[in-house]
Amino acid sequence: MKTVLLLKNIYLEGFKNIGNYIVRNYFRVFAWFTLIMFAVVTYAFLFRVFTGFAFD
């Protein structure tokens, strides 16, 4: 029984912080992706404004 509890504790300690690491990196990548997409949209809009696109 001690062996099972020991393995359980090792498993819990090993994977305790992996969720925070994955979530933190996911949001970091998502934030950069969002910033890049916003820059692309802003560029496309300004390009259309300065080239005389009719927004009708």
Backbone as JSON Lines, residues from 0, in Angstrom:
{"i":0,"aa":"M","n":[0.82,-1.19,0.0],"ca":[0.0,0.0,0.0],"c":[0.87,1.26,0.0]}
{"i":1,"aa":"K","n":[2.0,1.21,0.7],"ca":[2.89,2.36,0.71],"c":[3.42,2.65,-0.68]}
{"i":2,"aa":"T","n":[3.67,1.6,-1.46],"ca":[4.2,1.79,-2.81],"c":[3.18,2.51,-3.68]}
{"i":3,"aa":"V","n":[1.91,2.15,-3.56],"ca":[0.85,2.79,-4.36],"c":[0.74,4.27,-3.98]}
{"i":4,"aa":"L","n":[0.77,4.57,-2.69],"ca":[0.69,5.95,-2.25],"c":[1.92,6.75,-2.68]}
{"i":5,"aa":"L","n":[3.08,6.11,-2.64],"ca":[4.3,6.76,-3.09],"c":[4.23,7.1,-4.58]}
{"i":6,"aa":"L","n":[3.78,6.14,-5.38],"ca":[3.63,6.38,-6.82],"c":[2.6,7.47,-7.09]}
{"i":7,"aa":"K","n":[1.53,7.48,-6.31],"ca":[0.51,8.51,-6.47],"c":[1.1,9.89,-6.18]}
{"i":8,"aa":"N","n":[1.87,10.0,-5.11],"ca":[2.48,11.29,-4.76],"c":[3.5,11.74,-5.81]}
{"i":9,"aa":"I","n":[4.28,10.81,-6.32],"ca":[5.25,11.14,-7.37],"c":[4.52,11.64,-8.61]}
{"i":10,"aa":"Y","n":[3.44,10.96,-8.99],"ca":[2.66,11.37,-10.15],"c":[2.06,12.76,-9.96]}
{"i":11,"aa":"L","n":[1.48,13.01,-8.8],"ca":[0.86,14.31,-8.54],"c":[1.9,15.43,-8.53]}
{"i":12,"aa":"E","n":[3.04,15.2,-7.94],"ca":[4.09,16.22,-7.9],"c":[4.67,16.48,-9.29]}
{"i":13,"aa":"G","n":[4.78,15.44,-10.09],"ca":[5.36,15.58,-11.42],"c":[4.48,16.38,-12.36]}
{"i":14,"aa":"F","n":[3.17,16.27,-12.21],"ca":[2.24,16.93,-13.13],"c":[1.48,18.08,-12.47]}
{"i":15,"aa":"K","n":[1.94,18.56,-11.34],"ca":[1.24,19.63,-10.63],"c":[1.25,20.94,-11.42]}
{"i":16,"aa":"N","n":[2.39,21.34,-11.92],"ca":[2.52,22.65,-12.56],"c":[2.46,22.61,-14.08]}
{"i":17,"aa":"I","n":[2.28,21.45,-14.65],"ca":[2.3,21.38,-16.12],"c":[1.09,22.1,-16.71]}
{"i":18,"aa":"G","n":[-0.04,22.11,-16.02],"ca":[-1.22,22.81,-16.51],"c":[-0.97,24.3,-16.58]}
{"i":19,"aa":"N","n":[-0.38,24.87,-15.56],"ca":[-0.08,26.3,-15.56],"c":[0.9,26.66,-16.66]}
{"i":20,"aa":"Y","n":[1.88,25.81,-16.9],"ca":[2.88,26.05,-17.93],"c":[2.23,26.05,-19.31]}
{"i":21,"aa":"I","n":[1.37,25.07,-19.57],"ca":[0.71,24.97,-20.87],"c":[-0.23,26.16,-21.08]}
{"i":22,"aa":"V","n":[-1.01,26.49,-20.08],"ca":[-1.97,27.6,-20.19],"c":[-1.23,28.91,-20.38]}
{"i":23,"aa":"R","n":[-0.17,29.11,-19.63],"ca":[0.59,30.36,-19.74],"c":[1.18,30.51,-21.15]}
{"i":24,"aa":"N","n":[1.77,29.45,-21.68],"ca":[2.36,29.53,-23.02],"c":[1.29,29.64,-24.1]}
{"i":25,"aa":"Y","n":[0.14,28.99,-23.9],"ca":[-0.94,29.1,-24.86],"c":[-1.41,30.54,-24.97]}
{"i":26,"aa":"F","n":[-1.62,31.19,-23.84],"ca":[-2.08,32.57,-23.87],"c":[-1.01,33.51,-24.41]}
{"i":27,"aa":"R","n":[0.25,33.21,-24.17],"ca":[1.32,34.04,-24.73],"c":[1.31,33.95,-26.26]}
{"i":28,"aa":"V","n":[1.19,32.75,-26.8],"ca":[1.14,32.56,-28.25],"c":[-0.12,33.2,-28.81]}
{"i":29,"aa":"F","n":[-1.25,33.03,-28.13],"ca":[-2.5,33.61,-28.59],"c":[-2.43,35.14,-28.6]}
{"i":30,"aa":"A","n":[-1.8,35.74,-27.62],"ca":[-1.67,37.19,-27.57],"c":[-0.83,37.69,-28.75]}
{"i":31,"aa":"W","n":[0.28,37.04,-29.04],"ca":[1.11,37.45,-30.18],"c":[0.38,37.26,-31.5]}
{"i":32,"aa":"F","n":[-0.35,36.16,-31.63],"ca":[-1.12,35.91,-32.84],"c":[-2.17,36.99,-33.04]}
{"i":33,"aa":"T","n":[-2.86,37.37,-31.96],"ca":[-3.88,38.41,-32.03],"c":[-3.25,39.74,-32.42]}
{"i":34,"aa":"L","n":[-2.12,40.08,-31.85],"ca":[-1.44,41.33,-32.19],"c":[-1.03,41.36,-33.66]}
{"i":35,"aa":"I","n":[-0.51,40.26,-34.16],"ca":[-0.1,40.18,-35.57],"c":[-1.31,40.31,-36.49]}
{"i":36,"aa":"M","n":[-2.41,39.62,-36.15],"ca":[-3.62,39.71,-36.97],"c":[-4.2,41.12,-36.96]}
{"i":37,"aa":"F","n":[-4.15,41.8,-35.82],"ca":[-4.62,43.18,-35.74],"c":[-3.77,44.08,-36.61]}
{"i":38,"aa":"A","n":[-2.46,43.86,-36.61],"ca":[-1.57,44.66,-37.46],"c":[-1.87,44.43,-38.93]}
{"i":39,"aa":"V","n":[-2.17,43.2,-39.33],"ca":[-2.5,42.9,-40.72],"c":[-3.8,43.61,-41.12]}
{"i":40,"aa":"V","n":[-4.79,43.56,-40.26],"ca":[-6.07,44.22,-40.55],"c":[-5.89,45.73,-40.63]}
{"i":41,"aa":"T","n":[-5.12,46.29,-39.72],"ca":[-4.87,47.74,-39.75],"c":[-4.14,48.13,-41.03]}
{"i":42,"aa":"Y","n":[-3.16,47.36,-41.42],"ca":[-2.44,47.63,-42.67],"c":[-3.38,47.56,-43.86]}
{"i":43,"aa":"A","n":[-4.22,46.53,-43.93],"ca":[-5.13,46.39,-45.06],"c":[-6.12,47.55,-45.11]}
{"i":44,"aa":"F","n":[-6.63,47.97,-43.97],"ca":[-7.56,49.09,-43.93],"c":[-6.89,50.38,-44.39]}
{"i":45,"aa":"L","n":[-5.71,50.67,-43.86],"ca":[-5.01,51.89,-44.25],"c":[-4.61,51.87,-45.72]}
{"i":46,"aa":"F","n":[-4.24,50.72,-46.22],"ca":[-3.9,50.6,-47.64],"c":[-5.12,50.95,-48.5]}
{"i":47,"aa":"R","n":[-6.28,50.44,-48.11],"ca":[-7.51,50.75,-48.86],"c":[-7.88,52.23,-48.75]}
{"i":48,"aa":"V","n":[-7.69,52.82,-47.6],"ca":[-8.02,54.24,-47.42],"c":[-7.1,55.09,-48.28]}
{"i":49,"aa":"F","n":[-5.82,54.84,-48.26],"ca":[-4.88,55.68,-48.98],"c":[-4.86,55.44,-50.48]}
{"i":50,"aa":"T","n":[-5.4,54.31,-50.96],"ca":[-5.44,54.07,-52.4],"c":[-6.79,54.44,-53.01]}
{"i":51,"aa":"G","n":[-7.67,55.03,-52.22],"ca":[-8.92,55.54,-52.75],"c":[-10.01,54.51,-52.93]}
{"i":52,"aa":"F","n":[-10.07,53.5,-52.09],"ca":[-11.12,52.48,-52.17],"c":[-12.44,53.1,-51.77]}
{"i":53,"aa":"A","n":[-13.49,52.84,-52.54],"ca":[-14.82,53.39,-52.23],"c":[-15.54,52.45,-51.27]}
{"i":54,"aa":"F","n":[-15.81,52.93,-50.05],"ca":[-16.47,52.11,-49.04],"c":[-18.0,52.3,-49.13]}
{"i":55,"aa":"D","n":[-18.57,51.84,-50.23],"ca":[-20.02,51.98,-50.41],"c":[-20.76,50.7,-50.1]}
